[in-house]
Structure formats: C-alpha cells, structure tokens
Amino acid sequence: MGIQARASKAPDLEKALLVAELIDDDDAELKDHSRAHRCRPHLRVLRSLAPLLLVLAYFHLEFPFPKPAPTPTPRFIQEGIEQCKVLARPPPNPKRVDASRKVSDRFVAGTGDVWLRNGTVWTGEKDGEEILYGASVLLSGGVIKKIGDADEVAALAKDADVVNLEGAWLTPGIVDLHSHLAVDAAPSLEGADDTNSLKDAVLPWLRSLDAFNTHDAAFNSSIAGGITTMLVLPGSAGNIGGQAFVFKPRWTYENTPESMQVESPFVIRNGTWARTHAWRHLKHACGENPHRVYGNTRMDSAYDFRRAYTKGQELKDAQDRWCASPATQTEPLPQSLEWEALADAIRGHVKVNVHCYETTDLNQIVRLSNEFQFPIAAFHHAHETYLVPDLLKEAWGPPPAVAIFATNARYKREAYRGSEFAPKILADAGLNVVMKSDHPVLDSRYLVYEAAQAHHYGLNVSHALGSVTTHSARAMGMDHRLGYIRPGYDADVVVWDSFPLALGATPKQTYIDGIPQIIKPHVVDKPAAAQEISPAGEYDDEAAEAVAARGDPYLWPKKTTKSVIFQGVDNLFLGTVNTLDAKNSTVVVTNGEISCVGDCALVLADVADYDLVDLKGGSLTPGLATVGSFLGVMEIRQEKSTWDGYAYDPLKDQSLLSGSLIRAADGIHFGSKDELLALRSGVTTAIVSPISRTFLSGLSVVFSTGAHHALEEGAIVERAAALHVQLDMGGLGTSTKIALMRQLLLGEKGEGEVKAAFEAVRSGERRLVVVVNKADVIASVVALKKEVAPDAKITILGGAEAWMVADDLADENIGVIVSPARSFPSDWDSRRIMPGPPLSHHTLPSYLASRGVTVALGIVEEWQARNTRYDAAWAYASSPDVFSKQDAIDLVSANVEELLGIEPSAAAGADRSWVAFEGDVFGFDGRVRAVRSKGAKEVALF
C-alpha cells in the first residue's frame, strides 16, 4: 500500500469516536470521583480494546466501522504519474557492456561466428595507445566475444569462419558524428531532398528519423570506407533544425529506418510510442546559415535561441510543478510537441550538437548553455575553436567535443580562418577532437582520410584514430558499446589494407553486427612500408603562427634564392631530366635552373653562394597543376563580392555583347589563401574558366599560383587557353545544346570572337573542354566529333560515367579530366560510377587509362587544390598495376597540360616549373621544401 493511499484514510480516523465519548451520561455527572472506578465493566473492556480498534481502522478493516467507497484516481493523473517518473530520471548513463553480453540487440538470427586471426589490432584502449600484434578477435552473436591469442580463441571458435588477416590492421568501425546520409540522399533529387525544412528558423520538433531514406545510393560506398555508425542530423539552415538519430548503415531484413537505429530514445512498444532511457540528440546552428536562409542576423539568432529555450524552461517548470503534487491536479500533465525536446535538453537528457564556426557565435552558445544550464555535446565545423579553446571549457557541464574538417575551409567567411593545425592545437588543449564528414559535403567513405590529414598536420596517432572511433562514440553517447574493440561491444570492426592513417588506406572488409558487408571485396596488395605506423607531422611552429595571427598567417614564401643544393634526393620525376643512378643523390640548381644531377663537385664553383636543403630521401617533380574549380576567380565561395562574377549568357539577347567571348584572364585574382596554400603544397599552375551558369563559359586562363598580380612576369602563363562549354548545367535541354554546338562548329551560328573560337576548335588549333558526367551525353559528344569535327581536340571535364564509353573515347582521342578524383553518385547524371576498391578492381582513372584514354585529375572546390598531390598518390596506391609513380605524377602535371592545350612545363628551358619534396612524395610524410614556378627567376623555400 502506498503512502498516498494510507494518508487518504486519515480523515476517517479523525472522525472516529473517542473512548471518552462512550461514557454514560449518569457517570458523567460524578465529576468529583475517579472515572476509572465508576465505569461500567463493558466500557472498561472497550477501553482496553481501543488501541486494537485504532490499528484495525488504520488498515482499512471494516469492523467495527463501515468502509467508504474508494474514489478512483483519474486516468490522466495515473498517466501523468508514469510520465513524471520518466521526466525525473537522471541523464542517461548507460552501463558499459562487458564480456557477459553474449548477444547484441541487433543480432540477426543465423549469423555465423567469425574468427579474425593474426591481426594488428588497435583496440582504442589505454587512451588509444594499445596495439595488439598477432591477435585474434572472435565475433559471435553480433558482439565481440573474445580478444586474445590464437589458442585462447580457438577453444571458443569451433564453428567459426576463420579469416587469416596475415598481420593486417584491425580497428573499431568508423563512427561519424556528423552525417546527413539518407536525409540528403544520393543521387540528389528534389523528391528526396529532406535535409532542411524552410518553414521556420526554430524547429526542435522535427526529426531526421522521419526523412531517413533507406534507398540512399551512398550506403554501400560509406560501408566501403569503414563507416559502421553515424549520427544523422537535420540540416543547418535554421537555428534549431530538429532532432538527430543514431543509425548503422547496414541494410536490414525489415528495410526500415526504425530497424537501422541504435538505441533509439523512442520505440514502438505494446502499441505505444514509448520513451527509453537512451540519449536524445538535437541539432543547432548559428552564424551565416540562418542569416542566409532566414535573414537572421546574429542578434536575431541569439534571441531565437533564448526565446526557444525560455519556452522549454517554462514547459519544464510547469511539468515539475505538476509532478510535485499529482493528486491535486485537475488537468493533465503539461505537454508541448514543439518544446518538449528543449525541456529535455535542460534536464540534461539530450546531446546538443551545434553547427558553429566563429568566436562570436561560439561565445553566444556558451552563454546560452550557462543561462539555461544544459551541456553541449559538440561544436561542429567549429573553424575558430582552436583560437579559443578555453572559451569552450566555460560551457555549462563537461567541455564539448569539437567535430571538424581537416582542410576543408574558406568556402564562406566564417570558415575563412580555419586551420589544418586545429586538431593538434585542440587536442593539446585537452579537448575531445572528432573528425567528421558532414556527408555528402565530404563523402563519408573517406572519413578516415580526414583523420589521416589531421595526423599529418600534427595530431598524434592515438588521437587521430580515436577521432573517428572512440572520441566520436563518446561524443555520441555510445562509447558504452561502440568505438572500441572490447569483449561485449558491438561486432563493428574494419580490416584495412594498410595502416589506417596511411595515404589511400582502404578497408578490405567491414563488419557490422558481426556480418561482413562487402561481397567479394577487391583488395590491393600494399607494400610492407604501407603497414608501418607513421609519425605525426612536425608543425609546431606553423601551428603557433596560426594562433598568433588569429587564423590569418602569412602564407607567402619567407625566403627565396637563386641557387640551391638539394641533398638526399632519391627520385626525380621530371620527365626530360635523367633519372638518378643512386639513392641519396645531389641536385644543384643555379639561377633557378637545374644545372647538375648526381656527382656535382665540378659544377660547384662556390658552395657559399648556394642554400643547402636536405630532402631526406625526397624527390623532385614537375610543378603540379589544378583545374576544375574557380581558383583565381572566386576567393570565398559564399561571398559573391569576392568573385569575378558570372559570365554573360550569349543565348540571351544582349546586343552589346553579341559575339564576345569572355576570358577568365580579365577577372583573375592573385594572392588568395587557397592559391598560396596550393603553392605551398606544390601546385604551381592553375587553370580556370569564367564562372558561368550557361552553355558557353568562355576561354580559360593558365596562371601562376605564386604571382602577386597579373602584370608580374610569369603571372599569366596563357591568357586564352581552352574553350569551355557546359552540358551538365540546367536551362536548355541537352539535345538543344548539342544542336547548338553542331551549328557553331559548322560555322552556321555565332559571330565575332565566338565564331572564331569554334572555327579554331574545329580545325584542332584550340582545345574544347566539355563539362559533362553522363555517359549518354558523352556519347553524343563523341558522335558530334565524328560527324562535324573529326580534327577537333576535345577533353571531358567531370566524366563520372565516362568508363561506360571508354573505348569510344580512346578511338576518338578524347581525354578525360576526372573531377573529382574519386567518384561519388552525387546526382542523376553521375550515379553510375566506377567506385574503386574494395567495391571494384578499377578506379575511374585507372579504368580509363587501361583502355587507352589520356587521363588527368581535377578538383571541384577551391580548397581542394592544396590536396592535388594526395589525389595523385591515392591513384597510384589504388592502381599500381596501371599507374607507375611517374604516371601518377603526370595525372596532375603533364596530362593536365596536354588535355588543356598548354605548353608542357617539364620541357627544358627557362620556363620549367618544379617542386622539391622532403620525404616520400607518395606518402603523408612528403613535405614541400622548395618551389620554382614557371618563368620565376627565384626559387621559393619553405
């Protein structure tokens, strides 16, 4: 019996007759004598029984008094009391699973045991420092059953499928803390665009679960990159975008969003939508996105946050008052579909994830968390957090994690001060660093690549691997079952073809819930060196400079020289220069030109006139080239004032411009951050076409990334290079554009510069670059060339589906600049991709090259230019049977020049460009130490 039930009988006890009231009236008149001597015998008996009667009455026994009919508790109070129990629970603190957990809640009946034998196992234990060599891991019941040596596991693995890893690396599955997989589904189509609602800036009642598209074409590719769990967030258009949920990308028998969840905060139970005690997740955003989409200034956003949380606080207070005295309530427990998530956030039951870049916005959210006393799980993007790590520690509750990109920055103003050294700086400050994809902004298939870049720029091995496993699982509230290789944990593990932080590291197999996900994986045998643990890059000085400059460090070369001696040179990839006879050789540069290779004692008249640089087994390569983005005519992608602007549309009636052909050279900008970072990474040349939204873009320009302005000698390499047209853009139909190209090539349309340019294309004097991805449209271009311009030199830029017509391209000598270098089914025209290992033997570049097509690599956005060398090295690592190391270098140098009709920079003479790399140019340890730009009189030293 409850306390309330007992207390409800107290009024009955108070009304019961006292023993003294049973005295006879006659006896009452004898006031001068003791009542004890004047009571009648039966009254004395009753007096002696009074205590017993009181006890009986207290326990609701009817004798000797009648029991009143009980008043039923209203249903709304009963339901409210149960809801109060849920609200009163402390924040989730799930118990860490252990070896006693034999079967996962996600176990699929019939799944066999798997014995992963003889692996190099990074467990995540000991703060990421533990590595087990020659270890075995047994997967059973959807969990990790045993970790140990072969003899220990053998006794438990009687019927297991044995996989000999032969020393391969084994890690926990990759956990992505920031993904829009299945809500921003691939291929991108209007009918499946569910990332954001545009109805209001504050929408905490929306749920990514309600938009989760189980047909997203990116599931397989993400799994092929080792992704086993992701937090799927609503978009960041508004200040509060809605609730997020944790999913695994493994397709299920039920094929429903519900069945792909992990520890959902709500479940269908006995015909109800019941609250569990799992973490909830909420997406916030501040800064430019709400400003751009809703017109919210930062002051508006701050008010919207405070107004929303005030609503949440009011709901929480009303519920607390109700729950303090449910029996007295006359109305149901206060509820609000709109604000209950914020009330739960204030109670500490919600992991609040905040898209926030700049210091001013970070400070605003820290104030908000203290005003309403709720913890922040993680700041996302967070490009300026490395400048203010102590500010993050002022947030209410434990310090938030920081979920960031490695090198993706400067695409909008609030990302302008982003730094590649941020992960190291934040980790050194004691914060939990997480690398995330923001899929499909970055393909989550390559999330481990983000961790690898962070490692290259100074983040140590344990933190780098943890940033996509243990750290992200912790920030997600899932580290009690995910993110480690521990007994009892979910059987989510990845087998790698090389050390996971090596350039181009690729899964051999991904296991989710103990189930191998990749059918017949295509595996590349990597060399032994690729299995070795690489040291973190040494960039302490650069990191300190970035902080001291408040995110805007000086990027121009600090020293130049005319003459330099390179020692410790192991390789030359310069084409026309003789290869080295031996490792650890010497290369001498005099007045900017390579004057000696090998034994150079006789060449050196006065060593004192030379700078000395030890390349430590490094290489000299041609200057690298980049194409595909708007580098040079667009500095901040979301700030149009930093652009050259759009080229005019010749298909519209603009009589003043009739016949004019736009030249990118006339609007070129120099000295942007992306240009200088590209230069420091070995990219000496950029090719860019005018910014255009129409069929005819104009003439591209070839320029030096290290020039200060257009009038500087060597700044403009070629003022009017290739002619660029776009068949992938909207507006006119493809057939109409092809018809227009036919007439222009035949001279039946066009006038002035436009007519002259197409005449030059038809005769083969000028290269035509066609931006297109779809195989059917590429086939039409091939047919058009055969029909009206057999001598034309045509290059495809993009080419996602070019593999489908590779032989025809080779026959017509049509080259392809693959952009991006690794394919993704982003839209309908590029959905039929060649994915590369482990899903296919070939990558798109390797397949085209194997069929005789001239191939180069391009990029899409300006920030990607700095990673050009990595794209080439990755192409080699994935397809060493197709590309030699020289071939790989040519993909981003000689082949780019050929496919754009540029004079080769590797040709002998004063215009040669080259780059000196310390260490392995095909690994992350490679580092640019010197650059000679095309036509430059001096060598820049870094």
N, C-alpha and C positions, 0 to 999 in steps of 0.2 A: 504494500500500500504506500502510495507516495505521500510526501509531506503535505501537498495541497489537499489531498483527499482527507487526511486526518484533520487538518485545520478547518475544513468545511463543517465539521461536527461541533466545533467549539460553541456556536450559539445554542445548540441543543443542550449542552451541558450547563450553560448558564441559566437556562430556563427550568432545569430540573429542580424539584422541591428540596430544600434543605431539611436535614433531620429535625432541626429545632422547630420547623414549621408543622411537624406532626404531633406536637404536644397537645393534649386535651385542654379545652378551654377552662375546665374546672381546675386543673393542675396549674394553669397559668395564673390563676388568682393567688396562689400560695407563694407570694413573692418573698416572704421572709424565711423560707426554708430551702434547703438544697434540692434542686430538681433531680439530682441523682437518686435521692431517697424517695421521691414522690412519683416517679414514672411507673407506669403500669408494666408488668412483666413483658408483654408482647412488644411494647415500644423499646424496652431495653434490648430485645433481640434484634429489632430493626436497626437500632443504633449500632449494634455490633456488626451488622451486615452492610452498613453504609459504604465502607471502602470497597467491598466487593462489587456492590451495585454500581459505584462510580467507574470501576475498571470495566465492567461489562458494558456499560453505556458507551464508554470511550471506544470500545472495539465494535461498535455498531450492532450489538446484540439487542434484539427486540425486547426481550424480557428484562425488566417488567414494564418497558415503555414501548409504544408503537414507533416503528421506523418510518420517517417521511420518505416519499418517493424521490429518488435522486434526480437532479437536474442535469440533463445530458450536456456535455461540452460541445459547443457549436463546431461544426466541421471546419470552418475557416480558422478557428483557434487551434484545433488539432493539427491542421496542415501548417499553420504558421509556426507552431512549436517545433515541428520537424525541420522547417526551413531555418529557424533560428539556430538549431543545432549545427547546420551546415555553415551558417554565417559565423558562428562562434569558434569554428575550428581555427587553430593556428595556421600560419602559412605552410604550404606543403614542404615536407622534409622527408621525402621517401627514403626508406632504409636501403642501404647499398646491398645489392644482391651478392650472394656468395655461392660456394660450391654446393650448398644444399638445394639450390634452384636447379632442378633437373629438366624442366620443360618450360619453354617460353610460352607466353600467352599468344604469340604469333606463330607458333609451331604449326606446320602443315603436315597432317597425317600422311604417313607413307614416305616422308623424307628420310633418306638413309644417313647413317653416320659417315663423316669424312675425317680421315686421318691425314693431316698435313704434316709431312715428315721432313726432317732435316732442313729446317728453315732458319733464317736470320731474323729473329723476332724482336721487333720494337714494341714493347708492351704498353708504354706510357707510364709505367711505374717509376718511382723514385724521381718524381718531377721530370720525367721524360729521359732519364739517364740510363735506364735499364735496357740492355740489349742481350738477348739470349742467342747464342750461336749453336747451330746443330740441334735446335729444339724441335719438339713435336707438339702439335696442337690438335686436340680431338674435338670435333664439332658433333653434338648429339642433342636431339630434342629441341633444336633451334637455339641452343646455348653453347657456350664454350665449356666443355665438360672437364678437360684436363689439359694442363700445360706441363711438360716435363721432357725427360729424355725418352728415347725410343722404347726402352724396356718398360718404363712406367706406363706409357700409353698403350703398348701392345696388349697388356693384360685386359684393357677395357675396350679394345677395338677389334673384337673378334670378327664382326661382320662389316666393318667399315670399308669404305672405298679409300684405298691408300693412294695418296698423291705425293710423290717424291719431289720436294721443292728444289733439291740439289743446291741448297745454300741461298736460294732466292729470298729477298726481303719480304717479310710479312708484317703488316701493320693493322691496327684497327681500321674499320671502314671510315671513309671520309664523311665528316659531318658538316653540312653547310648551314651556317647560322642565318644567312640572308639569301633567300631564293624566291623567285616568282614562277618556278616550274609549275606547269599545269593551270596557272591562272593567266599567265602571259604565254599562251601555248604556241608551239611551233607545229606547222608553219603559221605565221601571223595572218590571221583572217579576222575580218570585222565581227563575224559571228561568234568568235571565241576570245574576243578582247575583253577580259574581265578583271584587269589589274586594278583599275580605279573606278570609283563612282564619282561623277561630276555634279552630284546634287547638292553637296554642302562641304564646307571645309572641315567640319567636325562630324564624324560618322562612327562613333565607337561601337555601334550596334551591328555593323557589317561583319561578315565572316568569310575568310578565304575558303573555308570548307565548302561553302555554298557555290563556289565557282570552280572548284577543282576538276580539271578536265582530264579524265583518265586516258584520253586518246592523244595526249601530247607526244609528238614525234621525238621529243628530246629525252624521254625516259631512258631509252637504250643507250644513247650517247653519254648521258650522265653516269649511268652504271658503268659504262666502259671506261670512265675516268675514276672509278672507285667510290662514287657517291653512294652511300648507304642510308643516309638520313638527311632530311632538310627541313628547316623551319620555313614554311611557305607563308609569306607575308602579303597583305594587300599592298597596293602601290602607295606612293608618297605624294600624290597630287595635293592632298589636304593636310591639315594639321593632325587630325586623328583619322587614319584611314580605315581602321577596323581591327578585328581580331585575327590572329595568326594561329596556325596549327602545325603540328609536327607530323611528317609523313615519311614513309620509306618508299623509294621508287619501284620496288618490286611489284610487278603486276600480280594480282591475286585471283583466285578462282571466282570470287564474287564480282571482281572488276568494279568495285565501288570506291568512292572516296573514303567512306567510313572504314572499309576493310584495310586501307593503306595507312591508317593513322597509327601513331604510337602514343599510348597513354593519353587518350582524349579526355579533356576535362568534362565532357558530357557524353553519355552513351544511351543507346536505346535499351531500356531495362523494364521488363514486365509491362510493356505497353506504355512506358513513360519516357521522357527525355530527362534522364537523371544526372545530377551533378556528382562527379567523382572527386577525389581529393588530389587530382593531378594539377600541375601548373597550367594556368591560362597564359596567353600571350597577346600583346597589344602593340599596334604599330602607330607611332607618332612621327611627324615630320615638321621641321622648322626651316626657316630661311627662304630660299628662292622658289622652291616648287609651289608652295601656297601663294606666293606673290605672283608667279607667272600664271597660274591656273585660275586663282580666285581673286587676284588683286589685293591680297592681304599683305600689307606692309608688316615689318617685324613687330611693330607695336600692335597691329591688329591680331597677329598670330598669338602674341603673349596674352592679349585679352581673351581670345578664343580659348586658349588652354585654361586660363584661370576661371573663365565662365563655366567651361565644361566640368572642371574638377570641383567647382562650387556646387554644381548640380549633383555630382557624385557624392560629395560630402553631405549635402542635405539629405540625399536618399539614405546614406549610411546612418546618419544621426536619427532619422525617423525610424529606420529599422531597429536600431539599438534601443530606442525608447520603447518600441512595441515589444521587443523581446525581453525587456526588463520586467514587464508585467503583462504577460499574455492573457491571464484570466480576466483582466479588467477591460480588455479591448472590445470595442463594438464594431470595428471594421477589420478587414483582412490586413495581413502584413503588407506594408507599403512596398510596391514593386514599380519598376520602370524598365521597360525593354531598352530604352535609349541609354540610360545612365547606370545600369547595374554593373557594367564592366568597370566603370571608373570607381564605383563604390568598392568593388572587389579589389581594384588596384590599391586603393587607400588602405584596405585591410591587409595588404601585402600578399595577396593570392595570385598576382598577375606579374609576369615577366614583361616589363615595359621596354620596348625596343624603339630607339629614337634615331631617325634619319636626321643628322645634324652635322654641319660642316665647320662653321666659323666660330671663333671665340665668343663673339657676342651672342650667338644662338646657344652655344654650349652653356654659357653663364645663365642665360634665361631659363633653360631647362633645369639647371642645378638649383636655381632659386625656387622654381615651381615644385621640385621634389621636396625641398625643405618646407615650403609653405603648406603643402598638403601631406607631407610625411609619407611618401611612398618611395621605394627603391627603384633604381633604374638598372635594368639588366645589362643593357649595352647601348653605347652610342655607335651608330652605323655611318659609314663613309668617313665622317669624322676627320677630315683632312687637316684640321688645325689642332687636334688634340695633342700632338707631340710638342706643340709650343706651350701648352698649359696643362701639363699632367697633374699638377697639384690642384687645379680647379676641379678636375673630375673626382678627386678624393673628398671634396666638400659636398658631394651629392649625399642625400639622406640615405642612410643604410650603408651596406658594403660598397666599395668602389665599383663602378660599372666596368664591364669589359669594353674593349674598343675593337670594332669589326671594320676592317679597312681593305682597300686595294693595295697592291704592291706598287705599280707605276701608273695606274690609270688616274690622270689628274688633268687640270687646266681645261676641261671641257665646259666649265662655267666659272663665273667669277669666284664663287665660294670654294671652288676646288683649285683655285689658282696657286695657292701656297702649299699644296700637297707635296710631300717629300718621300722619296724612296727609302729614306733612313728612318721614317716614322716608326716602323715596327720595333727596331732596335732601341730607339730612344724611349718608347713607351714601356717596353719590357724592362729596360734598365731602371725605369721609374717605379717598377713594381706592379704594373697594371697587367691585366689579363688580355693578351693580344690575340685576336682572331682574324684570320684571313677569310674573306667571303667572296661570293661570285656576283651577287645581285642578278643572277640568271634571269633573263638571257642577255643582260648588259654585257657580262662575260659568260661564256659558255661554262657551266659548272663542271663540265667534263675536265676542264683544265684548272680546277681549283688548287690542286697540289702544285701547279706551276706558280701560282701566287705565293705559296709558302716558300717555294724554291727561290724565287726572286728576293723575297724578304731575307732569306738566309744569305744569299749572295751579297746583299747590302748590309749585313752585319748581325742579323738575328741568329742566335746560336741554334745548334741542331735540335736540341730538346724542345725549345720554344717554337721553332719553325714547324716541326712535325706536330707538336701539340696544338698549334694554331688552327689546324683543320681536323683535329680529332678530340683530344682531351679538353682543350680550352673551349672549343665551340660547344661540346657536350655539356660542360659545366655552365656556360652562359645560358644554355637552353634549358637547364634544369633536368638534364637527362644523364648526368655523369654517374648516377647510381646503377645504370645498366648499359650505357653506351660510352664509346670513346676510349676504351682500354681493352687490352687482351687480358682478361681475368676470368677465373672459374666462375661460372654462373652468369656471366654477361652475355648479351645477345651475340649470336654467332655471325657477326658482321665483320668480316676481315677481307683484306686485299693482298693478293700476291703480286709483286712488282717484277718487272723485267730488269730493273736496275735499282740503285739506291734511290728512294723516293724523291729526294731533293736534287737528283741529277737532271741535267737538261734533257728533256724528252722522255722522262720516266713514264712508263705506261703499264697499266695493270695487265697481268697475264690472266687473272681471274678475279672476279668479285663475288664474294659470298654474302648473301643477305638471309638472315634467319637460317643459316646453315645450308642454303640452297645455292649451288653455282648458277650464276646468272648469264654467263656468256657461252653460247653454244659454239663449240669448235673454234676457240679463240685463235687468232693469227698472232703468233709471237715472233718477235725479232730477237735473235741471239745477240746480246750485247757483250762487249769485251769485258774482261775482268776489271779493268780500270773503272768501268761504269758502276761497279758494285761497291766501290770504296766510299767511305764517308768523307764528304768534302768539308773543309774548314769554312767557317763563316768569313765573309769578306771583311777586310780591314778598312773601314771607312770612318774611323773616329773623328778625324779632322774635318771631313766633309759634313758629318752629322752635326758637329759643334758649330760649324759655319752656318749651316741651315738654320739652326736655332738662333744664333746671334743675329742673323739677318732677318729674323722674323718670317722665315719661309720664302724669302726672295734673295737667295745668294747670288753672288757674282759668278756668271757662267762662262764668260769669255776666257780664252786661254790667258793664263797669268804670265806665261813665258813663251817666247818664240826664239828660234835660232835658224841660222842658215846652214849650219853644218853640225852633224851629229854622228856618233859612232854607236851602233847597236851591237851589243854583245849578247851571247846566249841565245842566238837565233837558231831555231830548229827547223823551220819551214818557211818557204816562200810560195805564195800563191799568186804571183804577178803575171803569169802567162808568158810574156815575152822575155822575162828575166830567167836565166838558167836556174834550175833547181840546185839546192845545196848538196854538196858532196858529203857533208857530215853534219851531225848534230852539233849544237853549241858553237855555231859559226859566228862570223862577224860581217856586218853590213855597214858600209860607210856611205854617208850622204854628204855631199859637198855642194853648197849653194842651192840646196833644195832638191838636187838630183842624186839618185843612187849611182855612186861612182865606183863602188867596188863591192864584190860579194866573195867571201871566203878568206883567202890569205891576202890581207890588205896592207902589209907592213910597208911595201914600196910606195903605196899611194899616199900614205900619210906623211906630208911634209912637216907639219907642226901640229902635234896632238893637242896642244894647248888651245888651238883655235876651235876645237870640237867639244860639244857636250857629250857626255858619256851616259848611256842608258842600258841597263842590264834587263833584257826581256825574259830571263829565267825560263828558257825553253819555249819562247814565244814565236810569233810569226809576223810576216809582212803580207798584207793583202792589198788588192786594189781598194780605192775608196768605194764604200758601199753606196747604193742608190735606192731611193724610195719613191714610190708612185702609188696613187690610188686615193690619197687623202687630199685635203686642201691646205696642206702645209705650205705656208708662204703667202696665202691669200686669206687666211682665216686664223686668227690667234686664239680666240675664246669662242667655241662653237655656239654657245647660247647667248653671246653678246654680239648682235649684228653690227654694232658700231666698230667692232674690231675686224670686220670683214672688208674685202674689196667690194662686195655687193654682188647681186645676181646679174648675170649677162642678160642682155635683151633677147626677146623671143622673136626671131626673124619670121616666124609663121604668123605673127600678128601684124596688123597694119601700122607700121612705124616708118613713114616715108623718109624721115631724116636719116634713118639708119639703114635704109634699104641697100643691100649688097655689102654691108660692112661685116667684117669678121672680127670678133672680139679676141684680143690677145691677153693672156694672163700676165704677160710681162709688164703690161702697162699698169697693173694694180698690185705688183709684188711687194711684200713687206719683208724686211730683214730684222734679225736680232730677236725673234720671239723665243720664248723659253723652249718650246718644242724643237725649234731649229737648233738651238745651242745644245740641248740635251742629245739631239741626234748626232751633232758634230762630235760631241764628247764620247759617243758610242760608235764612232767610225763611219757615220753616214756623211759623206762629203757632198753628195749631189742629190737634189730633189727635183722631181718633175711634177708640175701641177697644171691642170686645165682651169679655165674660168669656172666660177661657181654658176651652175645652171640648173634650171628646173624644166628645161625644154629639150627638144630633139638635138639641136645643134649647139654644142658648148663653145667651140672656138679652138684657137691654137694654144697648145701648152707651151710652157716656158721651162727651160732647164737652168737651174741656178745653184750657186754655192751656198751651203748652209752656214758657212763661216764668214760670209761677207757682211760688211756693216751697212752698205747701201748699194743701190743699183748702179751707181757711177763708178764704184770701186773696180779696179782691174780684176777680171776674173769672176766678178759677181754674177753676171749673166753669161752662161755658157752657150745657150742657144735661145735667141729671142723668140723665134717662131718655129717650134718643133712639129709635133704631130697634130693632125686634125682630129678632134674628139666629137663623137656623136653618141647619143644615149638611146638605147632601145628599151631599156627597163623602166624608164620614167613613165608617169601617168600621162593623161591628156589624150593625144592622138593614139589610135589603135596601132598595133604592131604592123599590120598589113599596110596601113596608110603610110607609116614611116618607111617601110621597105620600098613602097611605090615612090615616095619622095626621093629616097636615096638613088633609086634607079634613074629617075629623071635628072637628078643633079649630076650623076656620073656620066650620063649620056649628053649632058650639056643642054638639056631641054628646059631646065629650070635654073633660076639663080642669075645673079649679075654681079659685077664688080669683084670684090675680094672673094666672095663666096664661090662664084663661078670659077675663078682662077684656082682656088684651093682644090675643088673637086676635079678639075682637069689634071692637076698635079697628082692627085691620088690615082686617077685612072691610068696615068702613064707610069706610075710607080716611083715618081720623084718625091712624093710626100707620103709618109705613113698615115694610115687611117686607124684610129683606135675606137673600137666599138664597145661600149659598156653594155654587157648583156650576160645573163646567167642561164636562161632557159635553153635546153637542148634544141627544142623546136625552132626557136628564133635564131640560134646559132646556125642551124641547118639552112635557114632561109638566107643568112648572110653568105654561107658557102655557095649556095645556088646562085645568088646575085653576082658574086665574084666570077663564077664560071660564065654567067650569061653576058655581063656587060663590061667587066673589068678584069680580065684574066691576068693582067700585068700588075694589078694593084697589090700593094703590101699592106696586109690587114692584120691587126692584133686584137684579140679579145681581152677585155679587162673585166675581171669578175670570174666568169666561166665555171660556176659551180657545177653545172651539168655537162660541161664540155667533154667529159670522159665518154659520154654516150655517142659522140660523133668524132672520136679521136682520130680514127684512120682517115676520115674525110678531111679533117683539118691538116693532117700531115701531108696528104696528097696535094692540097692547095697551098701548102707552105704558110698556113695561118697560125701564128703563135698565140700563146695564152699567158697573160699575167694573172696568176691565181691570186685572187684577193677576196677575202682574207686567205692567209696561207693554209689554215686548217678549216675545213668546211663545216658549216652548220646550216640546218634546214630552216633558215630564218623566215622565208616567205614561200609562196606557192611556186614561184619560178626557180627556186633553188632547193626544192625539197628532196630531189633525187640525187643525193650526194654520194661521193666515194669517201666513207668515213675514216679509213685508215685503221691501223692496228689498235685494238685487238679485234675489231669488227670486220676488217677486210685486210687482205695482204698488202694492197697498194694504198697509198695516199693519192689524192688527186694529182699533185705534181709528179709523183713517181710514175703513175699510170700513163699520163700524157707523154712524159719523157720516154717511157718504154715503147710507146707507139710511134716515136719519131717526131713528136711535136716539140718545137722550141718553147721552153717554159721559163718563166721568171716568177718572182714572188712580189706581191704588193700588200698594201695595208688599206684600212678603211678610215680610221680616225687619226688625227694629227699626233696624238700622244704615242701612238704605236710605232712611230718612226725610230725611236731610240732602241726598239727591240728587234730591229731588222736582222742583226747578226744571229740572234737567237732563233729566228724563223728559219734561217739557212741551216744552222746547226741541227735543228729539230728535223728538217727534211732529210738530212744525211743520216741522223740517228735512226729514223724510222725506215729508211730505204737504202741501206748501204749496198744492197745488191744492184741498185740502179744508179745511185749517185756516188761518185768519188768525192773526196774533200774539195778538190778543185771545182768539180761540177757544182757542188753546193755553194761555194763562194760565187760562182758565175750566176747562180739564180738571183743574186741581189747585186750584181755588178754588170758583167759583160752582157748577159742575156737581157737585162733591163734596157741597156743602151741599144742593143740590136733591135729589140721589139718596139722601140720608140724612135728609131732612126737617128740615134745620137752617135757622134764620133766616139769610138772606144777610148776610155780614159786610160786603159792599160797600154795603149800604143806608146812607143818610145818618143821622147821629146819633152819639151819644157812644160807641156800641159798635163803630164802624168799626175794622177792623184793616188795616194797610197796611205795605208794605216799600219802602224806598228802596235802589235798586241803583246802584252806580257802574259805568259802562261798560255793555256790551251784555248785557241780561238773557238774551238767547238765545245767548250765547256763554260760553266759559270765562272770558273776561276780566271778566264781570259779578261784582260783589262786594257783599255786603250791607254797607251803612253805617248804616242805621237801621231799627228795627222798632217799630211800635206794635201791641201785642197787643190783642185785643178786650176793651174795657172798661178797659184800663190808663189811668192818669192821666198817665203819663210815657212818653217815647219813649226806647228803649234805643239807644245809639250804639255802633258797633263800628269 
